Amino acid sequence: MKTASSGHEVKGHLALSAVALIYGANYLIAKSVMPEPIGPNSFIALRVSGAVILFWLISYRRMVWPARRHWWRFLLCAVCGVATNQLLFFNGLALTSPINASIMMTSNPILVLLISTLLYRQRLSLMKMSGVLIGAAGAVAIIVMSSWDKAQSSHWVGDVFILINSLSWAFYLVMVKPLMKDYHPMVITSWVFLIGLILVLPFGGLGLSALPWEDFTTGQWFAILYVIVFVTFLTYLFNMVGIHYLSPEVASAYIYFQPILAGLFAFLFTWYSGHDYTGDITWLKIGAGLLVFAGVYLVSKKPKTV
């Protein structure tokens, strides 16, 4: 007979599995409409605008005005978690391949550790330092391989953008944590996205009026709605469910599935559309990805207690 606890754990795993599936498909779905017919910056303005509407609709009853002493942190979170993060991710994805982007994003736990170490002067154990170096070696290898890419399916500049995007998101995760003591997560997210919208509109807002809205196909409309509703809105809600029922360590482990799922979706999309999305999947790149995974594993592993 199942206990209530095991039932809650199942809910948590299902929620995190949904997040991994949504992100795994996103690399190809978002790429399908960039840079044509939607430029990366215009897509960001569209995505953040839609997310602001959805987040404020669901959280308006509990909405509060942030205290003056917290505004600087809200602004910094908006810069790192929305503006810089979104601008670099979408511009990076427009330049590189979905597979490269998904692998580079798994470096996030390593970057979170480094930032926490620098800001809070935590000590790095030998195991975690080894994980940082091994993961960095894998990321550098992917960037170098992109510079060799004669088929131009990926570009090292795009890989660097994705890596800096991951660094920006890591800063956000570290900076937003203190706000959790005073505000509901939905309140924080609503304000961060609203401030972030103000920051990204100068980059992509004007481009929205120039988009060929009447010429968008059904598939392109699906891609737009998918990024706004699923990737931006539902993944946040599902992540909250997962972290509520499971430990943060279990939740973070699901990042391993994103490159695997992105690869599976690449084969699926290739079979369905006839366009080859698998050309940049090589054994060398798989080896580099395994280095990143090994680094994340060592960084995330807790030391044994006697």
C-alpha positions as CSV (number, residue, x, y, z in Angstrom):
1,M,0.0,0.0,0.0
2,K,1.4,3.4,-1.0
3,T,2.0,6.0,1.7
4,A,1.1,9.6,1.4
5,S,4.8,10.4,1.4
6,S,5.5,8.2,-1.6
7,G,2.5,9.7,-3.4
8,H,3.9,13.2,-2.9
9,E,7.3,12.0,-4.2
10,V,5.7,10.6,-7.3
11,K,4.1,14.1,-7.9
12,G,7.5,15.7,-7.5
13,H,9.2,13.4,-9.9
14,L,6.4,13.8,-12.5
15,A,6.7,17.6,-12.2
16,L,10.5,17.6,-12.6
17,S,10.2,15.1,-15.5
18,A,7.8,17.5,-17.2
19,V,10.3,20.3,-16.7
20,A,13.0,18.3,-18.3
21,L,10.8,17.3,-21.3
22,I,9.7,20.9,-21.9
23,Y,13.3,22.2,-21.8
24,G,14.6,19.3,-23.9
25,A,12.2,20.2,-26.7
26,N,12.6,23.9,-26.3
27,Y,16.1,24.0,-27.8
28,L,14.7,22.8,-31.1
29,I,11.3,24.5,-31.0
30,A,12.7,28.0,-30.2
31,K,15.5,27.5,-32.7
32,S,12.9,26.8,-35.4
33,V,11.7,30.4,-35.5
34,M,15.1,32.1,-34.9
35,P,16.6,34.1,-36.4
36,E,13.9,34.0,-39.1
37,P,11.1,35.0,-38.9
38,I,11.7,36.3,-35.4
39,G,15.0,37.9,-34.3
40,P,16.3,36.8,-30.9
41,N,15.8,40.1,-29.2
42,S,12.2,40.5,-30.5
43,F,11.5,36.9,-29.3
44,I,12.8,37.8,-25.9
45,A,10.5,40.9,-25.7
46,L,7.6,38.7,-26.8
47,R,8.4,36.0,-24.3
48,V,8.9,38.2,-21.3
49,S,5.8,40.3,-22.1
50,G,3.6,37.1,-22.2
51,A,5.3,35.8,-19.0
52,V,4.6,39.1,-17.1
53,I,0.9,38.9,-18.0
54,L,0.6,35.2,-16.8
55,F,2.6,35.7,-13.6
56,W,0.7,38.8,-12.5
57,L,-2.6,37.2,-13.3
58,I,-1.9,34.2,-11.1
59,S,-0.3,36.2,-8.2
60,Y,-2.2,39.5,-8.1
61,R,-4.1,38.5,-4.9
62,R,-0.9,38.0,-2.9
63,M,1.0,40.9,-4.5
64,V,2.8,43.3,-2.2
65,W,5.1,46.3,-2.8
66,P,8.7,45.4,-2.1
67,A,10.4,47.2,0.8
68,R,12.8,50.0,-0.2
69,R,15.8,48.1,1.1
70,H,15.1,45.2,-1.2
71,W,14.7,47.1,-4.5
72,W,18.4,46.9,-5.4
73,R,18.2,43.1,-5.1
74,F,15.1,42.9,-7.2
75,L,16.8,45.0,-9.8
76,L,19.9,42.9,-9.8
77,C,17.8,39.7,-10.0
78,A,16.0,41.2,-13.0
79,V,19.3,42.0,-14.7
80,C,20.8,38.6,-14.1
81,G,17.7,36.4,-14.2
82,V,15.7,38.0,-17.0
83,A,17.5,40.6,-19.1
84,T,21.1,39.2,-19.4
85,N,20.0,35.6,-19.1
86,Q,17.3,35.8,-21.8
87,L,19.3,38.1,-24.2
88,L,22.3,35.8,-24.1
89,F,20.4,32.5,-24.3
90,F,18.3,33.4,-27.3
91,N,21.1,35.1,-29.2
92,G,23.4,32.2,-28.3
93,L,20.8,29.7,-29.5
94,A,20.4,31.6,-32.7
95,L,24.2,31.1,-33.4
96,T,24.8,27.6,-32.1
97,S,23.2,24.2,-32.2
98,P,20.5,23.0,-29.9
99,I,22.7,20.1,-28.7
100,N,25.6,22.5,-27.8
101,A,23.3,24.8,-26.0
102,S,21.7,22.0,-23.9
103,I,25.1,20.7,-22.9
104,M,26.5,24.1,-22.0
105,M,23.5,24.8,-19.7
106,T,24.3,21.8,-17.6
107,S,27.3,23.8,-16.3
108,N,24.9,25.8,-14.1
109,P,25.5,23.9,-10.8
110,I,29.2,24.3,-11.2
111,L,28.8,28.1,-11.7
112,V,26.4,28.4,-8.8
113,L,29.1,26.7,-6.6
114,L,31.8,29.1,-7.8
115,I,29.7,32.2,-7.2
116,S,28.6,31.1,-3.8
117,T,32.2,30.4,-2.9
118,L,33.3,33.8,-4.0
119,L,30.4,35.8,-2.4
120,Y,30.2,33.8,0.9
121,R,33.8,32.7,1.1
122,Q,33.0,29.1,1.3
123,R,35.9,26.5,1.1
124,L,36.1,24.3,-1.9
125,S,36.9,20.6,-1.2
126,L,39.3,18.7,-3.4
127,M,36.4,16.8,-4.9
128,K,34.4,19.9,-5.7
129,M,37.5,21.6,-7.2
130,S,38.1,18.5,-9.3
131,G,34.5,18.7,-10.5
132,V,34.9,22.4,-11.4
133,L,38.1,21.7,-13.5
134,I,36.6,18.6,-15.2
135,G,33.4,20.4,-16.1
136,A,35.3,23.4,-17.4
137,A,37.4,21.2,-19.6
138,G,34.3,19.7,-21.1
139,A,32.8,23.2,-21.8
140,V,36.0,24.5,-23.3
141,A,36.2,21.3,-25.5
142,I,32.7,22.0,-26.9
143,I,33.6,25.6,-27.7
144,V,36.8,24.5,-29.5
145,M,34.9,21.9,-31.5
146,S,32.4,24.6,-32.6
147,S,35.3,26.6,-34.0
148,W,36.1,23.5,-36.2
149,D,32.5,23.2,-37.4
150,K,32.7,23.5,-41.2
151,A,29.0,22.8,-41.6
152,Q,28.3,25.9,-39.5
153,S,25.6,24.2,-37.5
154,S,27.2,25.7,-34.4
155,H,29.5,28.7,-33.7
156,W,31.8,29.2,-30.8
157,V,30.4,32.7,-30.1
158,G,27.0,31.2,-29.6
159,D,28.5,28.6,-27.2
160,V,30.2,31.4,-25.2
161,F,26.9,33.3,-25.1
162,I,25.1,30.2,-23.6
163,L,27.9,29.8,-21.1
164,I,27.7,33.4,-19.9
165,N,23.9,33.1,-19.9
166,S,24.4,30.1,-17.5
167,L,26.7,32.3,-15.4
168,S,24.1,35.0,-15.3
169,W,21.4,32.5,-14.2
170,A,23.7,31.2,-11.5
171,F,24.1,34.8,-10.1
172,Y,20.3,35.1,-10.1
173,L,19.9,31.8,-8.1
174,V,22.4,33.1,-5.5
175,M,21.0,36.6,-5.3
176,V,17.3,35.7,-5.2
177,K,17.7,33.3,-2.2
178,P,17.6,36.0,0.6
179,L,14.4,37.4,-0.9
180,M,12.6,34.1,-0.2
181,K,12.6,34.9,3.5
182,D,10.4,37.9,3.0
183,Y,8.3,37.3,-0.1
184,H,6.3,34.5,-1.7
185,P,8.2,33.0,-4.8
186,M,5.4,34.1,-7.1
187,V,5.6,37.7,-5.9
188,I,9.4,37.7,-6.4
189,T,9.0,36.2,-9.9
190,S,6.3,38.7,-10.9
191,W,8.3,41.7,-9.9
192,V,11.5,40.3,-11.4
193,F,9.9,39.7,-14.7
194,L,8.1,43.1,-14.7
195,I,11.4,44.9,-14.1
196,G,13.1,42.6,-16.6
197,L,10.5,43.6,-19.3
198,I,11.4,47.2,-18.9
199,L,15.1,46.3,-19.4
200,V,14.6,44.1,-22.5
201,L,12.1,46.3,-24.4
202,P,14.8,48.7,-25.6
203,F,16.5,45.7,-27.3
204,G,13.6,44.0,-28.9
205,G,10.4,46.0,-28.4
206,L,10.6,48.0,-31.6
207,G,11.2,44.8,-33.6
208,L,7.8,43.5,-32.6
209,S,6.0,46.0,-34.8
210,A,8.0,44.9,-37.8
211,L,7.2,41.2,-37.4
212,P,5.2,39.6,-40.2
213,W,2.4,38.5,-37.9
214,E,-0.1,37.7,-40.7
215,D,2.5,35.4,-42.4
216,F,3.2,33.2,-39.3
217,T,2.4,29.6,-39.9
218,T,0.6,27.3,-37.4
219,G,3.9,25.8,-36.5
220,Q,5.5,29.1,-35.8
221,W,2.5,30.2,-33.6
222,F,2.9,27.0,-31.7
223,A,6.6,27.7,-31.2
224,I,5.8,31.2,-29.8
225,L,3.1,30.0,-27.4
226,Y,5.2,27.0,-26.4
227,V,8.1,29.3,-25.3
228,I,5.8,31.7,-23.4
229,V,3.4,29.3,-21.8
230,F,5.4,26.1,-21.3
231,V,9.0,27.1,-21.1
232,T,8.6,30.3,-19.2
233,F,5.4,29.9,-17.1
234,L,4.7,26.2,-16.5
235,T,8.3,25.1,-15.9
236,Y,8.5,27.6,-13.0
237,L,5.3,26.2,-11.4
238,F,6.4,22.6,-12.0
239,N,9.8,23.4,-10.5
240,M,8.1,24.7,-7.3
241,V,6.1,21.4,-7.0
242,G,9.3,19.4,-7.5
243,I,11.3,21.3,-4.9
244,H,8.4,21.2,-2.5
245,Y,8.1,17.4,-2.5
246,L,11.7,16.5,-3.1
247,S,15.1,17.7,-2.0
248,P,17.0,20.4,-4.0
249,E,19.7,17.8,-4.8
250,V,17.2,15.5,-6.5
251,A,15.7,18.5,-8.4
252,S,19.1,19.6,-9.6
253,A,19.9,16.1,-10.9
254,Y,17.2,16.4,-13.5
255,I,19.5,18.9,-15.4
256,Y,21.3,15.8,-16.7
257,F,18.3,14.8,-18.7
258,Q,18.2,18.0,-20.8
259,P,21.0,17.2,-23.3
260,I,19.8,13.6,-23.6
261,L,16.2,14.7,-24.3
262,A,17.5,17.4,-26.7
263,G,19.3,14.6,-28.6
264,L,16.2,12.4,-28.7
265,F,14.1,15.3,-29.9
266,A,16.7,16.1,-32.5
267,F,16.3,12.6,-34.0
268,L,12.5,12.9,-33.7
269,F,12.3,16.3,-35.4
270,T,14.7,15.1,-38.1
271,W,12.4,12.1,-38.8
272,Y,9.2,14.3,-38.7
273,S,10.4,17.4,-40.7
274,G,13.0,15.9,-43.0
275,H,15.5,18.6,-41.8
276,D,18.7,17.2,-40.3
277,Y,19.0,18.3,-36.6
278,T,21.5,15.6,-35.8
279,G,24.5,16.6,-37.9
280,D,26.5,18.0,-35.0
281,I,26.1,15.0,-32.7
282,T,29.5,13.4,-32.7
283,W,31.4,11.0,-30.4
284,L,33.8,13.8,-29.5
285,K,31.0,16.1,-28.5
286,I,29.3,13.2,-26.5
287,G,32.7,12.8,-24.7
288,A,32.9,16.5,-23.9
289,G,29.3,16.4,-22.6
290,L,30.2,13.5,-20.3
291,L,33.1,15.6,-18.9
292,V,30.6,18.3,-18.0
293,F,28.2,15.7,-16.5
294,A,31.1,14.3,-14.4
295,G,32.0,17.7,-13.2
296,V,28.4,18.5,-12.2
297,Y,28.2,15.2,-10.4
298,L,31.4,15.8,-8.3
299,V,30.3,19.4,-7.5
300,S,26.8,18.2,-6.4
301,K,27.9,15.2,-4.5
302,K,27.8,15.6,-0.7
303,P,30.9,14.4,1.3
304,K,30.4,11.3,3.4
305,T,29.9,11.9,7.1
306,V,31.4,9.6,9.6
